[in-house]
Amino acid sequence: MSENPLLILADHAASWRDRALPPDVAHHARRALVDWFASLLPGCTQAPGTLLAAALGGERGDAGAICYVDGLPSGIRHAALINGTASHTVEFDDIYRDAGYHPGSPTVAAALAAAQARGASMDALLRSLVVGYEVGCRIGLAVQPSHYRYWHTTGTVGTFGAAAAVAALLGLDATRTAHALATAATMAGGLQQAFRGDGMSKPLHPGHAAEAGALAALGAAAGVTGALDVLHGPVGFAAATSEDAGKWDKALAGLGGAPAITAMTFKNHGCCGHIFPGLDALRALQAEHRFTPDDVQAIHVAGYSATKDVCDRPVVNSEQEARFSMQYCAAALLVLGGVRMAAFAPERLADPAIRALMGRVTVSMAPDLADAYPARRAARVILTLRDGRVLEHFQPTRKGDPDMPLSDEELSEKFLELTVPVLGEATARRVLHDLWHGESLPGRIPLLAAERVRAA
């Protein structure tokens, strides 16, 4: 392309310094903030966030940001790293469907840390989220779907979202925002192989993206420069991580219109988003035909490429693998009635009823559904019952996607379900009210487990 996409995005990002924040856009940013905390707080009680907080305790600094894992004041980069990691751990964070990207974990983690450290207003935080989501989501559009073959978009593209959000909070002009994005590009990373098996690397991807993006913006504010052709150059980010030098016309189309943050998917299940349409189809079939798990002889889920490549896992040995297994999640949905936090407790991973049903689930890729990906995330489910009946359901989208969104009430219910066990009901409801309606930045939130440790 003749124009430089990085400069176009930087100019657009900087324009939000002087632009009114429309009430409906601010509300969508609040929804993103509510959803981020819903994902963050249960993740604060689990590895790898707890391990990182302990390992890096001596390096935390004290710039006014909050590390929510231990509730202690921290420097911007320390808080961004650990909070970004914790917010991706339980797999409930938001999705920008068209880019196959979880913008909340890296973007909110970095923006909130910078906002807290700088004593910014809630309006400034919400504005920065709009900017960070916009830049990250559009760069994601430019490199997908081929980028996802080898790269974890949340770890790579999330670095740009974090950098743009922190640049907005710092009030950087278009030139310095461009240098922040340019520096972010060369620090982006996150490999698919990291979550094709066991291990704790995947949540570290958005944590690293949040920290690296914050570093890029802080550096740009101090005068650090980057290569401004790094997005679209012949050996730049898009060329190195996708099939070509990027679909920039597509990525920049409609810039200045409805921001990306108004078109988010909020997860309704606690597993990989590529599993969702299959689960929604199974739920629809069960609601209509009232069968039990024992009635099921076979389940076949046909989906798009990632349904097969990422989520066809007939054998699972850990919580991480279970969250990416269509077989496990389909069986858990029918046995337990839902795939939320309880579905991945150790006793459920060993549940003989779930294990037995897993063996009856198969997965394939349907060419027509693969062609529609990533703009559409669909599944076709064929379920055979022991009495000989064959039931079919086509699920054209996912509950939680922009065309079938979670309401504010449903988002609040999700928040309470995920956070009451770690906060207690009274604290969870207070935090939720403040996130929806408060004019001050979120502050320290006492976790039950952390408070018990301190009391002891």
Order of alpha helices (4+ residues) and beta strands (2+ residues): alpha-alpha-alpha-beta-beta-alpha-alpha-alpha-alpha-alpha-alpha-alpha-alpha-alpha-beta-alpha-alpha-alpha-alpha-alpha-beta-alpha-beta-beta-alpha-alpha-alpha
